Amino acid sequence: MDKKQLIMDYWKDVAEQNANRLKGYFTPSALVMWHNTNECFTVDEFITANCEYPGSWRGEVERIETAGDTIITATRVWSAEDGSSFHALSFFEFENDKVRLLNE
């Protein structure tokens, strides 16, 4: 499995707020950590937070690196309505080709 392509597809689905596809990237017990707000999400909580966030969003992976079994991305996400722009630095850890831990 090409994990870099998997992560590129993941970010496309995040920007499109595609709840059905997002769940398939994670192990059932995966956790998503947002360190800047000190939040920890289950997969379902993360999908709800992402997919119910207001507005229309776009995204572009600006850099992708691997370190052992970890994929690191620097991604720019911006609002299609007002152009506000944000960056996410993400560390994906895998188990059996699924994300088991995502630190952002």
C-alpha positions, 0 to 999 in steps of 0.5 A, spaced: 500 500 500 502 506 498 501 510 504 503 517 501 497 516 496 493 514 502 494 520 506 493 525 499 486 521 498 485 522 506 486 530 505 482 530 499 476 527 503 477 532 509 477 538 505 470 535 502 468 533 509 466 526 506 464 523 512 463 516 509 470 516 506 473 518 512 471 513 517 475 508 512 482 511 514 482 509 521 482 503 526 476 502 530 480 505 536 484 510 533 485 517 536 486 524 534 489 529 538 489 536 537 494 539 541 493 546 540 486 546 543 488 540 548 482 536 545 482 528 544 477 525 539 475 518 537 474 517 530 466 518 530 468 525 534 473 527 529 469 526 523 463 530 526 468 536 528 470 536 521 464 534 517 459 539 521 464 545 521 461 550 517 463 553 510 466 550 504 473 548 505 479 547 500 486 543 502 493 542 499 498 538 502 504 542 501 509 537 504 509 530 506 515 526 509 516 519 512 519 517 518 519 509 519 511 508 519 509 515 521 507 520 515 508 527 516 504 532 512 504 540 512 497 542 509 494 548 508 486 549 508 482 555 506 475 557 506 472 557 499 468 563 502 472 568 505 479 566 503 482 565 510 487 560 511 490 555 516 496 550 516 496 543 519 502 539 521 500 532 522 503 526 524 500 519 522 501 513 525 499 506 522 497 499 524 495 494 518 495 500 513 490 504 517 491 510 522 491 508 529 493 515 532 493 522 528 497 528 532 495 535 529 
